[in-house]
């Protein structure tokens, strides 16, 4: 395992130069920290990136109320997740970057934090970290567990390794019956279907003053949003805007890139199409009357644009990277009508259920995208019906939270000894 050290150190250096690591916190990736361990039981929660981290927040709120004398350690693996959490973490919650999967670095992490319980989110399974949990007999649950057909096929080829990893968890709380079946085929034992925690997530926040100003600037202009876009989708946004603007004068298109650092590149794409664009980071103001396409290249403002725009296409469903989809629940919760393309394999069950309930709309190709979006923008009553269906669907699904907490509490009550104030 010593041979891993140069390779992983080189990986960290490369990620640092790419802006994917924080220079001042790079030691956390080696399991080291200057943050002292609280003198109380520690609940460790891990969520890989922004989506998983967001799902943890509502669980954290309930855990803090039930276990006021326990500390909560939240780890993530991306700079964007840390930035997202910076102003959202409840008081007292400690954020750290998860160490890379190296034996010595993992040992350093466990030796410092000594968690009494682990809650692991979704599907990112690191063998050495999970072995560390097993070796220390730390109670662990896999929350909001998902296993796509593609991931299942990969793990099936490594079934000998998969079973001990999954047996780390005393219970696996799967998002869907399909996920549960795939986990069981890999040898997982205690698997329950509890639903998708994303439905219970607190709606994305926004600054009310920024929202009022944005709505004032948009005024009566027809507007649509392309949310969490990836490479290839900004070109599509420009083409759609030019086609739609022929029938819908004064149209405003808003693009929120998944990675805000691409703002300058997106600006060049708009210029190549002859579309008058404005970057939010460049001016820190809403779009003016001459703006055709507004590039919202900021972090943590998606809730603002879901509130300001009546309809959104959720990105990475037409992207050049093969797609996979992003979370449509955030838009639907806020009454924003949801469209999506065909490449949503990473969130297939959510989109399937929403489409069956008329809570979202699949546009199968780029021409159908144009036809459907034009119809909705020209007929506000149809747009409102789709938005209302989405909002009602997510409201009903949000009832998953008591099921999930009902699985967590008995394990936590036993793990957090001596008693930490559990009800």
N, C-alpha and C positions, 0 to 999 in steps of 0.2 A: 504493500500500500504506500510505502515511501515514494514510489515512482509517481504517485498521483500528485505529489506536492508541486513539482515544477510545472506540470501541465495545468493544474488548477490555478496556480499563481499567475501563469501566463494568460489564462482565460480572464482572470480578474483584471489584469492590466489592460488587456484588449477592450474589455467592457468599459473600463474607466475612460479610456480614450474615446469611446463611442458615446459617452454620456449615459451609459446604462448602470453606472455605479456612482455613489457619492464618495468623493475623495476623503472627506472627514469621517466617514463611517465604514470604510473598507474593512477595518478589522472585525466588524461584526460578521462579515462573511467568512471569517476564520474562527468564529466562535468566541471572539474576545469582545469585551465591552467595558466602558468606564462607568456604566450605570450600575449602582449597587443593587443587589437582590433585596427586596423588601423582607422584613422579619415577620413573615406571615405565609400561609399556604399560597401557592402560585398555580393559577389555571392558565395553561399555555394554549393559545388558539392560533392556528396557522391558516392563512389564506394567501394563495400564490400572488394574485395581482389585484387590480382595482375591483373587478366584479366580485370576487370572493371576499375581499376586504369589506366591501359595502354590505354584503350579506351578514357579516359577523356583527355589525353594529347593533342590530336589534337584539341579538342574542346577548351581547355584552351588557346592554342596558338591563335586561332581566337578570343576568347573573349578578350584577352589582347590587341590585335590590335584594336578592335572596341571600347572597353571601357577602355582606358588607365588610367582613374581616378577612377576605381573601383578595390577593392582588391578581390582576389580569395582565398577562404578557401576550401581545399580539405580534406575530411575525408575518412578514410578507417578503417577496423576492424581487420587487421592481421599484425603481425610482418613482414612477408615476403613482404607484400605490401609496408610497410614503408621502408624496405631495398631496394626494387626495385625502389622506387621513390627518394631515397636519392640523387642520382646524376643525376636524370632525370627531376626534377621539374624545370620549367622556373623560372627565378629570380622573386622574389616578391610573389610567391605563398606560402601560409601557409599550412603546413600539420598538422593535428591533428588526434588522434584516436577518433572514434565516441563514444559517451557515451553509456553505456548499457541502456536498455529500462526501466529506473526507473524514476518516476515522478520528484523527487527532482533533480536528476542528469541531466535530460533533461532540466528542468527549468534553472539550473545553466548554461548549455551550451547556451541556447537561450538568457538568460539575459546578458551573456558576449558578444557573437558574433553579436546578433541582425542582422541577414542576411536580405537583401532586396529581395532576390530571391533564389530559391532552384532548382538545377538540380540533380535528383536522378537517379542512373544508374541501369538498368536491373530489378531485381526481389526481392531484399531483403527488405521486408516491415515490419517496426517495429511500432506497434500500437501507443505507447505513443509518439514516435518521430513524427510520422505523425500527431497525434492529436495536438501536439505543433505547427506544421506548420499551421494547419487549424485554431486553436484558435487565432493565431497572424495574420491571413489573409495574409500570405506570398505567393506570386505567386510561383507555383511549377510545374515542368514538369517531367514526368517519361521518361527518354531517353533509347533507345535501349531495350525497354521493352520486356521481354519474360515470358512466362508462360507455362511450360511443361504440358503435359497431366496429369502427376502424381501430380504436384502442383495444377493444376486446380481441380482435384478431392478432394484434401484436402481442398482447399478454398471453394468449393461448399458446403461442409458439414458445413461451417461457413459463409454462404452467407450473413447472417445478419450483420456480422462484416466486410466482404470484401468490400461491397459497400461504406461505409463511408471512408474506407482507400483509395480506388481508387478515390473517389471524392475529395481527397486532391489535386489531380493534375488537373490543368486546361486543360492539354492535355497529352495523353499517346501515345508515339511514338513507335509503335511496330516493332519488327524485321521482322515479317512475317504476312501474312494474317491469318494463323492458330493461332498465338499468339493473334492477334487483335480480332478474333472471340471469343476466350476463355475469354479475358478481358471483352468484351461486355456482354457475358452470365452471368458474375458476377456482372453486373450492372454499368460498367464503361461507361462514357458518351462520351467525345470527344477523340476518338481513331483514329489514322492515321497510315498507314503502310509506314514507311520511310526507311526500310532496316536496315541491320546490320552495326553498326558503326565500328565493328572490321575490316571490309573490308577497311575502310579508315584510319586505324591506321598506324602510321609511322612504317616502317620496323624495326624489332629489331636491335639494334646497336651491334657493335663489335669493338674491338681494332684491327686496321689494322696490327699492328706489331705482335700481338698474332695470327692473321689469317695467316700471311705469314709464321710464324714459324711452325704453325700446319700443313699447307699444305706441307711445306718442309719435316717435319717428316713423314707425311703419304706417300708422294711421289707417286709412281704408284700403291700402294696397293689398292685393292678393299676395300671399306668401306661402312658401312651402320650405321644408327643412330636409336636408340630407344629413343624417346623424351618424357619427362614428365612421366616417369614410376611410377607405384604404386606397392604395394606388390603383388607378384605373377608373375609380368612381367619380373623381372630380371632372375628368373628361366627359363622362356621361352626364354629370350635372350641367356642364356647359352646353352640351348638345340639346339636352332636354329644355334648358332655359330658352335657347334660341328658337326651338320649335314652338314651345308654349307661348312665348311672348308674341308670336304672330297672331294668336287668337285671344290672348289675355294681356291687354296693354298694362303697363306699369307693374308687371310681375316682379316680385323680389324672391330670389333664391338664396337660402342660407345654407352654408356648408360648415359642419363642425367636424374637422378631421379627428380621427382616433388619436393620432400623434400630432400634437400642436406644433412641434418643431418643423413640420412640413409646410407651414404657412407660406413661406417664401416660394417654395416650389409650386404650390397651388396658384399663387398669384401669377407666376409665369405661364401656367397652363391657361388661365383665364385670358391673359394678354394674347396668347397665341390664337385663341378663339374669337378675339375681338369683343370679349365680354368685360364691361366696366366693373371692376371688383374693388373691394375695400377690405383691408385686414383689420380685425379688431385690435390686435396687439400693437399695430402701427399708430393708431389714432386714439384708442381707448374711448371711442364714442360709437353710438349706434350708426346704422347706415343712413346716408343722406338721400335726398330725392333722386340723385343721379345714379345711385348704386344699383347695379343689376344683380350682382352676386356678392354676398357678404361672407367673408371667411372668418369664422369665429374660432381663431387659433389660440384659444385660451384653455386653461385646465380648470375643470370643476364647475363649468357654467352650463352644462347640458340641461339642467333643470330649468334654467332661464329660458332657453330656446324652445323646450317642449311646452312651456306655458305660453310663449309668445306666438308660436306657429300652430295652426290648426291641424296640420297633417305632416307626417314625417315618413321617409323611407329609411329603414334601419340599415346601416352600412355593413360592409363585408358580405353582402349577398349577391353582388355583381363584380367583385374585385378581381384583380389580375392574379392574386395569389391562390386562387381556387376557392376562396370564400370560406364559409363556416358559420357566419352570422354573428350578431351581437344581440344583447338583451332587449327584447321589445317591451318588457313589462314596465320599464321606467317611463316610456312614452305613454302607454295606455293608462297607467295610474293617474297621470296628469291630464287626461282628457284629450290627448293628441292622437288623432287617427293614425293607424299603423299600416304601412305598406312594406313589403320586402320582396327581394328577388328569390331565385330558386336555390341559391347555394347557402343553405342554412343547416348543414348537416350537424354542426356542433350543438345546436339547440333545436333539433328536429321535433322532439316531443312537445316543447312549448309552442312552437309555431303550428304544429299539427292541431293541438288542442284549441289554440286561439282561432285558427282558420275554421275549424268545425263549428265553433260558437259564433262565427261571423264577427269575431273580435279583432281580426286583422285581415289583410288582403294580400294574397300572393300575386305578383306580376311576373309572368313566366319568362318574358324577354323584354328587351329594351323598347320595342315598339308598343307592347302592351303596357309597359310602364307609362309611356307618354299618353296613351289613350285613357287609362284609368285615372291618372293624375289630372289630366285636363277635365275629365268628367266631374271629378270631386271639386276641383276649384271653380267650375262653372255652376255647380249645383250644391250650394251650401247645406241643403237639407240632407243630401246623401252623405256628405262629409260628416255632418253632426251625428247621423245614425251610426256610422262606423265608429266614430269616437266614443259615443255613449256605450255601444256594445263592448268596446275594449275596456272602458273604465269599470263597467259593471262586472265583467268577467274577472278582472284582477281583484276587485273587491271580494268576490265570492272565494277566490282561490287563496286569499290572504289568511283564511282560517287554518292554514297548515301549522301556524306557529305553536298552538297549544300541543299538537301531536309531537312536535320536535322537542319542546321543553319537557314534556312528559317522559321522554326517553333520557334526557340529560340529567334531570334532577336526581333520580335515584342513584345514579353512578356518582354524581358530585357529592351527594350527601354522605356516601360511604368513603369517598376519597379524601374529603376535606376534614380530616380528623387531626387534632381534637375539634369538636363542633365549632363552626365559625359563624354561628348566628343563623343557621338554616331554619326556615319556617317549618 
